Amino acid sequence: MQEQVILECTEAKKEGKPVSRYITFRNKKTVTERIEKKKYNPFLKRHTVHKEIK
């Protein structure tokens, strides 16, 4: 069963810049913990860690 989740940048808030968000999917049955991925943040112009938010 696929669930849609939103990933939000963790470093942008610390630097006072706008946060970047990505939408992805995960399988609720096989992946029970929250997702962390390195994604591109266009406001910081580099790849940063994005964590799943509620």
N, CA and C atoms as a LAMMPS dump frame, in Angstrom:
ITEM: TIMESTEP
0
ITEM: NUMBER OF ATOMS
162
ITEM: BOX BOUNDS ff ff ff
-5.0000000000000000e+02 5.0000000000000000e+02
-5.0000000000000000e+02 5.0000000000000000e+02
-5.0000000000000000e+02 5.0000000000000000e+02
ITEM: ATOMS id mol type element x y z
1 1 1 N 0.844 -1.184 0
2 1 2 C 0 0 0
3 1 3 C 0.886 1.243 0
4 2 1 N 0.771 2.036 -1.015
5 2 2 C 1.597 3.23 -1.16
6 2 3 C 0.965 4.419 -0.421
7 3 1 N 1.827 5.194 0.212
8 3 2 C 1.382 6.382 0.944
9 3 3 C 2.183 7.575 0.441
10 4 1 N 1.512 8.683 0.181
11 4 2 C 2.176 9.889 -0.271
12 4 3 C 2.746 10.622 0.94
13 5 1 N 4.025 11.021 0.871
14 5 2 C 4.66 11.747 1.958
15 5 3 C 5.338 12.997 1.41
16 6 1 N 5.531 13.98 2.281
17 6 2 C 6.183 15.233 1.908
18 6 3 C 7.538 15.286 2.595
19 7 1 N 8.579 15.589 1.819
20 7 2 C 9.928 15.758 2.352
21 7 3 C 10.241 17.245 2.405
22 8 1 N 10.773 17.71 3.545
23 8 2 C 11.081 19.123 3.735
24 8 3 C 12.54 19.291 4.109
25 9 1 N 13.165 20.333 3.596
26 9 2 C 14.581 20.604 3.854
27 9 3 C 14.798 20.922 5.336
28 10 1 N 15.888 20.395 5.89
29 10 2 C 16.186 20.619 7.304
30 10 3 C 17.144 21.782 7.515
31 11 1 N 17.928 22.139 6.514
32 11 2 C 18.958 23.159 6.681
33 11 3 C 18.483 24.573 6.362
34 12 1 N 17.442 24.717 5.576
35 12 2 C 16.996 26.036 5.126
36 12 3 C 16.446 26.882 6.276
37 13 1 N 15.714 26.257 7.211
38 13 2 C 15.154 27.013 8.336
39 13 3 C 16.254 27.615 9.199
40 14 1 N 17.347 26.863 9.393
41 14 2 C 18.459 27.339 10.213
42 14 3 C 19.121 28.567 9.594
43 15 1 N 19.143 28.625 8.259
44 15 2 C 19.801 29.731 7.556
45 15 3 C 18.842 30.868 7.229
46 16 1 N 17.563 30.723 7.584
47 16 2 C 16.59 31.789 7.357
48 16 3 C 16.138 31.91 5.909
49 17 1 N 16.269 30.844 5.141
50 17 2 C 15.852 30.845 3.733
51 17 3 C 14.545 30.061 3.599
52 18 1 N 13.858 30.204 2.457
53 18 2 C 12.636 29.412 2.247
54 18 3 C 12.964 27.921 2.158
55 19 1 N 12.073 27.08 2.663
56 19 2 C 12.295 25.635 2.637
57 19 3 C 11.832 25.079 1.297
58 20 1 N 12.509 24.04 0.857
59 20 2 C 12.065 23.347 -0.358
60 20 3 C 11.362 22.07 0.072
61 21 1 N 10.356 21.679 -0.678
62 21 2 C 9.586 20.475 -0.365
63 21 3 C 9.461 19.61 -1.605
64 22 1 N 9.479 18.308 -1.382
65 22 2 C 9.298 17.327 -2.439
66 22 3 C 8.221 16.346 -2.004
67 23 1 N 7.475 15.819 -2.969
68 23 2 C 6.465 14.803 -2.701
69 23 3 C 6.986 13.483 -3.246
70 24 1 N 6.878 12.433 -2.433
71 24 2 C 7.304 11.102 -2.847
72 24 3 C 6.352 10.073 -2.248
73 25 1 N 6.58 8.828 -2.549
74 25 2 C 5.735 7.749 -2.049
75 25 3 C 6.577 6.743 -1.287
76 26 1 N 5.958 6.077 -0.325
77 26 2 C 6.621 4.998 0.394
78 26 3 C 5.61 3.897 0.672
79 27 1 N 6.113 2.692 0.845
80 27 2 C 5.28 1.549 1.156
81 27 3 C 5.152 1.466 2.681
82 28 1 N 3.954 1.644 3.213
83 28 2 C 3.732 1.661 4.663
84 28 3 C 4.066 0.336 5.326
85 29 1 N 3.879 -0.76 4.61
86 29 2 C 4.105 -2.073 5.209
87 29 3 C 5.582 -2.407 5.353
88 30 1 N 6.392 -2.009 4.386
89 30 2 C 7.812 -2.376 4.428
90 30 3 C 8.694 -1.293 5.042
91 31 1 N 8.301 -0.026 4.929
92 31 2 C 9.094 1.081 5.467
93 31 3 C 8.286 1.728 6.581
94 32 1 N 8.641 1.423 7.819
95 32 2 C 7.855 1.937 8.946
96 32 3 C 8.438 3.223 9.522
97 33 1 N 9.739 3.452 9.355
98 33 2 C 10.353 4.663 9.894
99 33 3 C 10.222 5.817 8.889
100 34 1 N 10.529 7.025 9.349
101 34 2 C 10.426 8.198 8.486
102 34 3 C 11.57 8.224 7.471
103 35 1 N 11.273 8.769 6.293
104 35 2 C 12.229 8.783 5.191
105 35 3 C 13.146 10.001 5.295
106 36 1 N 14.419 9.811 4.972
107 36 2 C 15.403 10.891 4.835
108 36 3 C 16.103 10.699 3.509
109 37 1 N 16.127 11.747 2.684
110 37 2 C 16.801 11.676 1.393
111 37 3 C 17.572 12.961 1.151
112 38 1 N 18.657 12.859 0.384
113 38 2 C 19.38 14.049 -0.039
114 38 3 C 18.75 14.528 -1.337
115 39 1 N 18.224 15.743 -1.32
116 39 2 C 17.578 16.323 -2.488
117 39 3 C 18.15 17.718 -2.718
118 40 1 N 17.918 18.27 -3.9
119 40 2 C 18.428 19.596 -4.249
120 40 3 C 17.514 20.683 -3.699
121 41 1 N 18.113 21.677 -3.047
122 41 2 C 17.376 22.842 -2.566
123 41 3 C 17.755 24.025 -3.455
124 42 1 N 16.834 24.523 -4.288
125 42 2 C 17.181 25.609 -5.212
126 42 3 C 17.472 26.94 -4.516
127 43 1 N 16.978 27.127 -3.3
128 43 2 C 17.223 28.377 -2.582
129 43 3 C 18.639 28.427 -2.022
130 44 1 N 19.163 27.281 -1.606
131 44 2 C 20.529 27.192 -1.096
132 44 3 C 21.52 26.816 -2.185
133 45 1 N 21.013 26.379 -3.332
134 45 2 C 21.811 25.974 -4.496
135 45 3 C 22.779 24.845 -4.179
136 46 1 N 22.277 23.87 -3.422
137 46 2 C 23.075 22.675 -3.114
138 46 3 C 22.147 21.557 -2.649
139 47 1 N 22.7 20.355 -2.568
140 47 2 C 21.945 19.207 -2.072
141 47 3 C 21.956 19.216 -0.541
142 48 1 N 20.778 19.002 0.05
143 48 2 C 20.642 18.983 1.505
144 48 3 C 19.779 17.8 1.916
145 49 1 N 19.786 17.51 3.207
146 49 2 C 18.97 16.412 3.736
147 49 3 C 17.524 16.893 3.871
148 50 1 N 16.607 16.113 3.308
149 50 2 C 15.179 16.383 3.413
150 50 3 C 14.55 15.263 4.228
151 51 1 N 13.769 15.617 5.252
152 51 2 C 13.124 14.637 6.111
153 51 3 C 11.618 14.672 5.902
154 52 1 N 10.988 13.548 6.173
155 52 2 C 9.542 13.422 6.054
156 52 3 C 8.854 14.228 7.149
157 53 1 N 7.811 14.966 6.764
158 53 2 C 7.002 15.708 7.737
159 53 3 C 5.614 15.101 7.758
160 54 1 N 4.828 15.419 8.79
161 54 2 C 3.461 14.892 8.879
162 54 3 C 2.552 15.615 7.93
